[in-house]
Amino acid sequence: MAGRLGIDFGTSNTVVAAWDEATGQAASLHIPDYGRFFGNGDDKVPVVPSVIHYTADERRRLIGDQVLAANLYDAEGTFRWMKRYIANRSPMKVAAGGERRLTHFAAGRDYLSAVLGFAALEAAAEGEEVALTAPVESFEHYEDWLAEAAEAAGLPRFRLIDEPSAAALGYGAHIQPGNVYLMFDFGGGTVQAAVVRVQDEDDRATSGRACRVLGKAGDELGGATIDQWIFEELLARGGRADGDAEVRRISRALLVECERAKEALSDPARDHAEISVLDPGTGAVLGVDLVRSGDGGDGSRTVGFEELLDKRELFSRIDRVVRRALRAAANRGYDEDDLAAVLMVGGSSLIPSVRRTLERIFGRDRVLSDRPLDAVARGAAAYAAGTDFYDHVQHDYAVRWYDRAAGRYEYRVCVRAGTAYPTTEPVDTMTVRATHDGQRELGIAIYELGGGRRGAAADTELVCDPSGAWRVRTVSPDEEDGRSRFWINEGNPMFLTADPAAAAGEARFRMEFGVDGNKRLLLTAHDLVTGRVTHRDYPVVKLT
């Protein structure tokens, strides 16, 4: 049988793995031309850098390592951090060769569909189902975008799995039946935690599932965020602003050097990295010395890496994510003492002070790391091959209604985060009233609700201005709130039809909600006037 593919599309790197039926294991897959090997010695992992470059003549696209080999990483027409901007539904457009300007949605689709297509050829997986991964805090629009990329690659059969759950499967032989683990996934765009129990044989006989997810949480905080912090600190120490002409000319190169310095200090053997970029227009050099510890203070050229991370509340935000996942697991009867180990995943988890943070929480002996760059992709390939999970809904889902007295829309939760599926009984019941006399169509708007504001560190983001320079902009509270609330059936609205027409204020329909095994929201509607059931277990939307 052809290999089943698992694809972990990352902010910095994308990893592909294929399931080998003969060995019963997944292995990461090298994609010629696009891919390169990351790491040292026997620990090298094949990755595809998550970058795409559009040439000025608009005739060619370079993917992954092709961009790096051509020394175009910081060139105009190169897109990076695509996953992050797609997740935030950013409308930003970036120059893409010639006169074109593209969104990260379009560039990301071009990138991922190309990688998927070549991966399917390399693994002889055409026609097979593939598994794609998504952050635990992603919304349906991100999963819809993944579906578009898969279909553009000619791979319409796919499954979705959240990244920490995939990582649990990817650790394979390191996890034992009956044990509980915390998967800690810190990549280029997000930090995530999931508490997972590996089912024993008796559990599998009953449920048919290999793992049960007990609790999970995430935050939009990753390696790209750290790059931004270094960039901002560098400018502050040099008395510069991102709007200065000389900074705008070299902003792309500066961000590349910030990333390289961060990666250098992810190696425990390194304690120093220099950032230095020459402005070709003036001959001036802008940069700092980034040291592991020992900040020189405001105005100094020496920036302490760990002091900067602490100032930006990295470690406290990691702690909050971990605690949220643990609280969710505690609601299912499992506490911190039940954890057999903490398993680390993601490139940013290699930062030594990140590991120390987890060791302070859980103890040194319980924190483990083994090939953290490809565990998610390998687990996704196992998932595509049939290994399964007993999972629960990640976000709250609500029906929007208009409060005439208050003059604003309100939201009534119909499915709460943490709901296990499939459900056997209604998870919520509510009544729909008509808003005016003679009303025949009563619309049901379903919203996906996230965790809301993430704290002060989420108040800024990097954006590309029309000149191609990178700037730091403030994210308003309204924007941040909008990113945590998503109208998921806007493109396919749901209406209940009243026949005869309803009167204003009349309680016309009783709705019952459930969730099926495919994580679809089901609606049963009773007409309270006629006594008829107009819909029974009608699938409204797919939940995250």
matplotlib code that plots the C-alpha trace (Angstrom):
import matplotlib.pyplot as plt

x = [0.0, 1.2, 2.4, -0.1, 1.1, 1.1, 1.9, 2.8, 2.6, 4.7, 5.3, 9.1, 9.3, 7.0, 7.6, 6.2, 6.1, 5.0, 3.5, 5.3, 2.9, 5.8, 7.4, 4.2, 6.0, 6.1, 9.3, 10.0, 10.3, 12.8, 11.4, 14.1, 14.7, 12.3, 13.7, 16.9, 18.2, 17.9, 20.0, 23.3, 24.8, 22.3, 19.5, 19.1, 15.5, 14.3, 12.3, 10.9, 11.4, 8.0, 8.9, 7.9, 9.4, 7.7, 10.2, 9.9, 9.0, 6.1, 7.1, 8.6, 7.9, 10.7, 9.8, 11.5, 15.2, 15.2, 14.6, 17.5, 19.9, 19.2, 19.9, 16.3, 15.2, 15.0, 14.2, 11.1, 8.6, 9.4, 6.7, 7.4, 5.4, 2.4, 0.7, 0.6, -1.1, -3.5, -4.5, -5.2, -7.2, -4.9, -6.0, -2.4, -1.0, 2.7, 4.6, 4.8, 6.9, 6.1, 3.0, 1.3, 0.4, -0.8, -2.3, -0.7, -3.7, -2.9, 0.9, 0.4, -1.9, 0.6, 3.3, 1.5, -0.2, 3.2, 4.8, 1.7, 1.9, 5.6, 5.2, 2.4, 4.6, 7.6, 5.6, 3.5, 0.5, -1.8, -5.3, -4.6, -6.0, -3.5, -3.6, -3.1, -2.3, -3.8, -3.1, -5.5, -6.6, -7.3, -10.7, -12.7, -11.5, -8.0, -9.2, -11.1, -7.9, -6.1, -8.8, -8.4, -4.6, -5.1, -7.7, -5.4, -2.7, -5.1, -5.5, -9.2, -9.2, -7.7, -8.2, -7.4, -5.8, -4.6, -0.8, -0.2, -2.4, -0.4, 2.8, 1.5, 1.2, 4.6, 6.4, 5.3, 7.6, 8.2, 4.7, 3.2, -0.5, -2.4, 0.0, -0.8, 1.5, 1.6, 2.6, 4.3, 4.5, 6.3, 6.9, 7.3, 3.8, 2.1, 2.7, 0.4, -0.2, -2.3, -2.8, -3.2, -3.9, -2.7, -5.5, -4.7, -6.0, -9.3, -10.0, -9.3, -11.6, -14.4, -13.7, -11.4, -9.2, -5.5, -5.4, -7.8, -7.3, -8.0, -7.3, -5.6, -4.8, -2.8, -1.6, -0.4, 3.2, 6.0, 9.5, 8.3, 7.1, 10.6, 12.1, 9.8, 10.8, 14.5, 13.8, 12.0, 14.7, 17.4, 15.7, 15.1, 18.7, 19.9, 17.4, 15.7, 12.1, 10.6, 9.4, 12.9, 14.0, 17.2, 15.4, 12.8, 15.5, 17.0, 14.0, 13.9, 17.6, 17.3, 14.5, 16.5, 19.4, 17.1, 15.9, 19.4, 20.5, 17.6, 18.4, 22.1, 21.1, 18.8, 22.0, 23.0, 26.7, 26.3, 26.0, 26.5, 25.2, 25.9, 23.3, 24.8, 23.3, 24.9, 22.7, 23.8, 22.4, 24.4, 27.1, 25.9, 25.7, 22.7, 22.8, 23.3, 25.2, 22.7, 24.0, 22.3, 22.3, 23.7, 21.6, 23.6, 20.6, 18.9, 21.1, 23.7, 24.6, 24.5, 21.0, 20.4, 18.3, 16.8, 16.2, 14.4, 12.2, 11.4, 10.6, 8.1, 6.5, 7.4, 7.8, 4.6, 2.6, 4.0, 3.0, -0.6, -1.0, 0.2, -2.0, -5.1, -4.5, -3.9, -7.1, -9.1, -7.6, -8.4, -12.0, -11.8, -10.2, -6.5, -4.1, -0.5, 0.8, -0.7, 1.7, 4.3, 6.3, 6.3, 7.2, 8.6, 7.9, 8.7, 11.8, 11.3, 11.2, 14.9, 15.6, 17.3, 15.4, 12.1, 13.1, 14.1, 10.7, 9.0, 11.6, 10.8, 7.1, 7.3, 10.8, 13.8, 13.3, 9.8, 10.7, 11.8, 12.7, 13.3, 13.4, 11.0, 11.0, 9.2, 7.1, 3.9, 4.2, 5.0, 2.0, -0.2, 1.0, 0.0, -3.4, -3.8, -3.0, -5.9, -4.6, -7.3, -8.2, -11.0, -11.3, -13.4, -14.5, -11.9, -13.9, -17.3, -19.9, -22.8, -26.0, -26.0, -29.2, -30.2, -31.1, -33.5, -33.5, -29.7, -29.4, -26.6, -25.9, -25.5, -24.2, -25.8, -23.4, -24.9, -21.8, -19.2, -15.5, -14.5, -17.7, -16.8, -18.2, -20.2, -23.0, -25.9, -28.1, -28.8, -26.0, -28.2, -31.8, -33.0, -36.0, -36.1, -38.5, -39.7, -38.5, -41.4, -44.9, -45.3, -41.7, -41.2, -37.4, -35.6, -31.9, -29.5, -26.0, -23.4, -20.2, -17.0, -15.6, -12.0, -10.2, -10.3, -7.4, -4.0, -2.3, 0.0, 2.4, -0.3, -0.8, 1.6, 2.4, 4.7, 3.1, 4.5, 3.8, 3.3, 7.0, 7.9, 9.4, 8.4, 6.8, 5.4, 1.8, -0.6, -3.5, -6.6, -8.8, -11.6, -9.3, -8.2, -11.8, -12.7, -10.0, -11.5, -15.0, -15.8, -19.1, -18.7, -21.9, -21.8, -21.2, -23.9, -26.6, -29.2, -32.9, -35.9, -39.1, -42.3, -45.5, -47.8, -45.8, -44.8, -45.8, -43.4, -42.0, -43.6, -41.7, -41.7, -39.0, -37.3, -33.8, -31.7, -28.0, -25.7, -22.3, -21.7, -18.6, -17.3, -17.5, -20.5, -22.9, -26.4, -29.7, -33.1, -35.9, -39.5, -42.1, -44.0, -47.1, -47.6, -46.0, -43.9, -40.2, -38.8, -35.2, -33.8, -30.1, -29.4, -25.7, -25.2, -21.4, -18.1, -16.6, -13.0]
y = [0.0, 3.5, 5.6, 7.6, 11.2, 13.5, 17.2, 19.7, 23.1, 25.4, 29.1, 28.6, 25.1, 22.4, 18.7, 15.8, 12.2, 9.0, 5.8, 2.6, -0.3, -2.8, -1.4, 0.0, 3.3, 6.8, 8.5, 12.0, 12.5, 14.5, 16.6, 17.1, 20.7, 22.1, 20.6, 20.7, 19.0, 20.8, 19.8, 18.2, 14.7, 11.8, 14.2, 15.9, 16.1, 16.9, 20.1, 22.5, 26.1, 27.8, 30.4, 31.2, 33.7, 35.1, 36.4, 39.9, 38.7, 36.8, 33.6, 31.5, 30.5, 29.3, 27.1, 26.4, 25.7, 27.1, 30.5, 30.1, 28.7, 31.7, 34.0, 35.5, 35.0, 38.7, 39.8, 41.6, 39.0, 36.5, 35.5, 34.0, 33.6, 32.8, 30.5, 33.2, 35.7, 33.2, 32.2, 35.9, 36.4, 39.2, 41.2, 42.4, 42.2, 41.9, 42.6, 39.4, 40.3, 42.9, 44.8, 42.0, 42.1, 38.9, 38.1, 35.5, 33.3, 33.1, 32.8, 30.1, 28.1, 28.3, 27.1, 24.3, 22.9, 22.7, 20.9, 18.6, 17.7, 16.8, 14.9, 12.8, 11.9, 11.2, 8.8, 7.4, 8.6, 9.9, 9.0, 8.2, 10.1, 12.6, 14.1, 17.9, 19.4, 22.6, 24.6, 23.8, 27.5, 27.6, 28.6, 27.0, 29.5, 28.1, 24.5, 25.7, 27.2, 23.9, 22.2, 24.6, 24.0, 20.2, 20.4, 22.6, 19.9, 17.3, 15.7, 16.1, 13.2, 14.5, 14.4, 17.1, 16.6, 19.2, 19.5, 18.4, 15.3, 14.4, 14.9, 12.3, 9.7, 10.9, 9.9, 6.3, 3.9, 6.6, 6.4, 3.5, 2.3, 3.6, 6.5, 10.2, 12.7, 16.5, 17.3, 20.8, 22.2, 25.5, 26.3, 29.3, 30.6, 29.1, 27.5, 24.7, 22.1, 19.0, 16.4, 13.0, 9.5, 6.6, 4.0, 0.5, -2.6, -2.7, 0.9, 0.2, -2.8, -0.4, 2.8, 1.7, 4.8, 4.9, 8.1, 10.2, 14.0, 15.2, 18.9, 21.3, 25.0, 27.4, 30.9, 32.8, 33.0, 31.5, 31.9, 34.6, 36.5, 36.3, 37.5, 40.6, 41.2, 41.1, 43.5, 46.0, 45.8, 46.3, 49.5, 50.8, 50.3, 52.1, 55.0, 54.1, 53.7, 51.3, 54.2, 55.7, 55.6, 53.8, 51.1, 50.6, 49.9, 47.1, 45.8, 42.5, 41.8, 42.8, 40.3, 37.6, 38.3, 38.4, 34.9, 33.6, 35.0, 33.4, 30.0, 30.4, 30.8, 27.8, 25.8, 25.3, 25.4, 29.0, 32.0, 34.9, 36.0, 39.2, 41.0, 43.4, 44.8, 47.4, 50.1, 50.3, 53.8, 55.4, 52.9, 52.9, 49.6, 48.7, 45.9, 44.5, 41.8, 39.2, 37.3, 34.4, 36.3, 39.6, 42.5, 45.7, 47.9, 50.6, 52.2, 49.4, 47.4, 44.2, 42.6, 39.7, 37.1, 35.5, 38.9, 40.0, 36.9, 37.5, 41.1, 40.2, 37.6, 34.6, 32.3, 33.4, 33.0, 29.4, 28.7, 30.0, 27.8, 24.7, 25.5, 25.8, 22.4, 20.9, 22.5, 21.0, 17.6, 18.0, 18.4, 14.8, 13.5, 13.7, 16.0, 17.0, 14.1, 11.7, 12.8, 10.2, 12.8, 16.1, 15.6, 18.7, 19.4, 22.3, 24.3, 27.0, 24.3, 24.0, 27.3, 26.2, 28.7, 27.3, 23.8, 25.1, 26.7, 23.3, 21.6, 24.1, 23.2, 19.4, 18.4, 17.7, 14.0, 14.3, 16.7, 14.8, 15.8, 13.5, 14.7, 17.6, 18.9, 15.9, 14.3, 16.2, 15.1, 11.5, 11.5, 12.9, 10.1, 7.6, 9.3, 9.1, 5.3, 4.8, 5.5, 7.5, 9.7, 10.2, 13.9, 16.9, 20.3, 23.0, 26.2, 27.5, 27.8, 30.2, 31.4, 35.1, 37.0, 40.7, 42.2, 45.0, 46.5, 46.8, 47.6, 45.1, 41.5, 38.9, 35.3, 32.3, 29.3, 26.1, 23.9, 24.4, 23.9, 20.5, 18.7, 15.1, 13.8, 12.2, 13.2, 10.9, 13.5, 17.2, 19.4, 22.5, 23.6, 27.1, 28.9, 31.1, 34.0, 36.1, 39.7, 41.1, 40.3, 38.2, 36.8, 33.6, 33.1, 32.9, 32.9, 30.9, 32.5, 30.2, 31.8, 30.1, 31.9, 31.8, 32.8, 36.5, 38.9, 37.2, 39.9, 42.9, 40.9, 40.4, 44.2, 44.5, 42.6, 42.9, 44.1, 44.9, 48.4, 49.2, 49.9, 46.3, 47.4, 45.7, 47.8, 47.2, 48.2, 48.2, 45.7, 47.5, 45.8, 45.6, 43.8, 41.4, 40.8, 40.2, 37.6, 35.6, 35.5, 33.9, 33.6, 30.1, 29.6, 33.0, 31.5, 28.8, 30.4, 28.3, 29.4, 28.0, 28.6, 29.5, 28.4, 30.1, 33.3, 34.2, 37.1, 39.5, 38.1, 34.7, 31.7, 29.8, 27.1, 25.0, 24.0, 21.1, 20.8, 17.8, 16.8, 13.8, 11.6, 13.8, 16.8, 18.4, 20.5, 18.9, 20.8, 19.4, 22.0, 21.8, 24.2, 25.2, 26.4, 23.4, 20.8, 19.6, 18.6, 20.7, 19.4, 16.3, 16.0, 18.4, 19.1, 22.8, 23.3, 21.5, 22.3, 22.8]
z = [0.0, -0.7, 2.2, 4.2, 4.5, 7.5, 6.9, 9.7, 8.0, 10.3, 10.6, 10.1, 8.6, 7.2, 7.9, 5.9, 7.1, 5.5, 7.2, 6.4, 6.5, 6.6, 9.8, 11.4, 11.9, 10.4, 9.2, 8.1, 4.3, 2.4, -0.5, -3.1, -4.2, -1.7, 1.5, 3.5, 6.7, 10.0, 13.1, 13.9, 13.4, 13.6, 14.7, 11.4, 10.3, 6.7, 6.6, 4.0, 5.0, 5.0, 2.5, -1.1, -3.5, -6.6, -9.2, -10.6, -14.0, -12.5, -14.2, -11.4, -7.9, -5.6, -2.7, 0.6, 0.2, -3.3, -1.8, 0.7, -1.9, -4.2, -1.2, -1.5, 2.1, 2.8, -0.8, -2.0, -3.3, -0.5, 1.9, 5.3, 8.6, 6.3, 8.8, 11.5, 9.2, 7.8, 11.4, 12.2, 9.0, 8.1, 4.9, 4.5, 0.9, 0.1, -3.1, -5.1, -8.2, -10.8, -9.9, -8.1, -4.4, -2.7, 0.7, 2.9, 2.2, -1.5, -1.0, 1.6, -0.7, -3.5, -1.1, 0.7, -2.4, -4.1, -1.1, -0.8, -4.5, -4.5, -1.2, -2.7, -5.7, -3.5, -1.2, -4.0, -2.1, -4.9, -4.1, -0.5, 2.5, 4.0, 7.5, 8.0, 11.4, 12.9, 16.1, 19.0, 19.0, 15.3, 13.9, 11.2, 8.6, 9.0, 8.5, 5.4, 4.1, 4.7, 2.7, -0.2, -0.3, -0.3, -3.1, -5.1, -4.8, -6.1, -2.6, -1.7, 0.8, 4.1, 7.8, 10.4, 13.8, 16.3, 16.6, 20.2, 19.7, 16.6, 18.6, 21.2, 18.4, 16.9, 20.1, 19.5, 21.4, 24.1, 25.4, 27.3, 27.4, 30.4, 31.0, 30.9, 29.2, 28.6, 25.1, 25.0, 21.4, 21.0, 17.3, 15.1, 15.5, 18.6, 22.0, 22.8, 25.5, 25.5, 28.3, 26.6, 28.1, 26.0, 26.0, 27.2, 25.5, 27.5, 26.6, 22.9, 22.9, 24.1, 22.2, 19.3, 20.1, 20.8, 22.8, 24.8, 24.9, 28.4, 28.1, 25.7, 25.4, 23.2, 22.7, 19.6, 20.8, 18.9, 17.4, 15.1, 18.1, 19.6, 16.4, 16.6, 20.2, 19.3, 16.3, 18.6, 21.2, 18.6, 17.3, 20.9, 21.9, 18.7, 19.2, 16.0, 14.9, 12.4, 10.3, 9.8, 6.2, 6.9, 9.0, 6.4, 3.8, 5.8, 7.8, 5.9, 6.5, 10.2, 10.8, 9.1, 11.4, 14.4, 13.5, 13.0, 16.4, 18.1, 16.5, 17.5, 21.2, 20.9, 20.9, 24.6, 23.5, 22.2, 24.5, 22.1, 18.7, 16.8, 14.8, 12.3, 9.1, 6.8, 5.4, 1.7, 1.4, 4.3, 5.2, 8.8, 10.7, 12.8, 15.3, 18.8, 20.6, 21.8, 24.8, 26.6, 29.9, 31.1, 29.7, 29.4, 30.1, 28.1, 25.5, 25.7, 22.6, 24.7, 25.0, 27.3, 25.5, 28.6, 30.2, 27.1, 27.1, 30.8, 30.2, 27.5, 29.8, 27.7, 30.7, 32.5, 29.3, 28.8, 32.4, 31.8, 28.7, 30.6, 33.6, 31.3, 29.8, 33.3, 34.6, 31.7, 32.5, 36.2, 35.2, 33.8, 36.9, 36.1, 37.8, 37.5, 39.6, 37.1, 34.4, 33.4, 31.4, 29.6, 26.0, 24.1, 20.5, 18.1, 17.2, 19.8, 22.5, 21.9, 23.7, 27.0, 29.2, 27.8, 28.9, 32.3, 32.7, 32.3, 34.5, 37.3, 37.0, 36.6, 37.7, 35.5, 35.3, 33.7, 30.9, 27.8, 24.2, 21.3, 17.6, 18.5, 14.9, 13.2, 16.0, 14.9, 11.2, 12.2, 14.4, 11.7, 9.3, 12.0, 12.2, 8.5, 8.7, 11.1, 14.6, 16.3, 19.3, 21.7, 21.6, 22.7, 21.3, 21.8, 21.6, 22.7, 20.0, 20.3, 18.6, 18.0, 18.8, 18.9, 22.3, 21.3, 24.8, 24.9, 21.2, 20.5, 19.6, 22.3, 22.2, 23.7, 24.0, 22.5, 22.7, 25.4, 25.1, 26.5, 25.2, 24.3, 21.0, 19.7, 22.1, 22.9, 24.4, 23.5, 24.9, 24.9, 24.3, 23.4, 22.1, 19.0, 19.0, 16.0, 15.9, 13.8, 12.7, 9.6, 9.9, 8.0, 8.0, 11.3, 10.7, 12.9, 13.0, 14.6, 16.1, 17.2, 20.3, 21.2, 24.4, 23.9, 24.7, 25.3, 27.3, 26.7, 24.6, 21.9, 21.4, 18.5, 15.3, 12.3, 9.1, 5.7, 4.4, 0.6, 0.2, 1.3, 4.6, 7.9, 10.6, 14.1, 14.5, 17.4, 17.4, 18.7, 21.4, 18.8, 16.3, 19.0, 20.0, 16.4, 16.0, 18.9, 17.4, 14.0, 12.2, 10.9, 8.9, 7.2, 3.8, 4.3, 6.5, 8.3, 8.3, 10.1, 8.1, 10.0, 8.3, 9.2, 9.7, 13.2, 15.3, 16.9, 20.2, 19.6, 20.9, 17.6, 17.6, 20.2, 19.2, 20.5, 19.7, 19.6, 18.0, 15.9, 15.5, 12.7, 15.0, 13.1, 15.0, 14.8, 15.1, 15.8, 15.5, 16.8, 15.5, 18.8, 16.9, 14.5, 16.7, 13.7, 13.8, 10.9, 11.3, 13.0, 13.6, 10.8, 10.3, 10.5, 10.6, 11.3, 14.7, 15.5]

ax = plt.figure().add_subplot(projection="3d")
ax.plot(x, y, z, "-o")
ax.set_aspect("equal")
plt.show()
